Amino acid sequence: MVKSDLLFYLATFLFCSGLLITFTKQNAIMILIGIELMLNAANLNLVVFNYQKQNLDGQLFALFIILVAVCEAAVGIAIILKTYHYYHTSVPDQINELKEKF
């Protein structure tokens, strides 16, 4: 039980640090890294719940989240690279043309 409490604290730390990175950093790559940290914290919680309840539901949800994270990272990196190629910046606040067109 002590091991699972420590892992819950680790997951909380990972989630809070990912949230802090997402809100404070201006680079789009760092924002994606913060989102990935939050998804990994959720995965850690699911695995710990699985360990406590002795069933496979947590592992299946963790596998689903890993698949979603991979797809999100691939699409996010592609969007960031295309945006950098067009606007020559990776800072989302400096891209003003999208705001003016709509």
C-alpha angles and dihedrals in degrees: 000000000000090000092055092049090053091050091050089054090048091051090049090051091049092049094048093047090049090050091049092049092048094052100039107039121082098197114096093221091055090050089055090048090053091052090050090052090053091050091050090051089054089049091052091052091050092051092049091050088050090052092051098046097038097226135111100241094096093051092050092050090046090052090050091050091049090053091048090048092052092051092045092051094048094048092041094051091047091052092046093049092049091047091049091049092052102036100025092228137087096200108105093208092061094058103092103154093080090055093050097049096055 
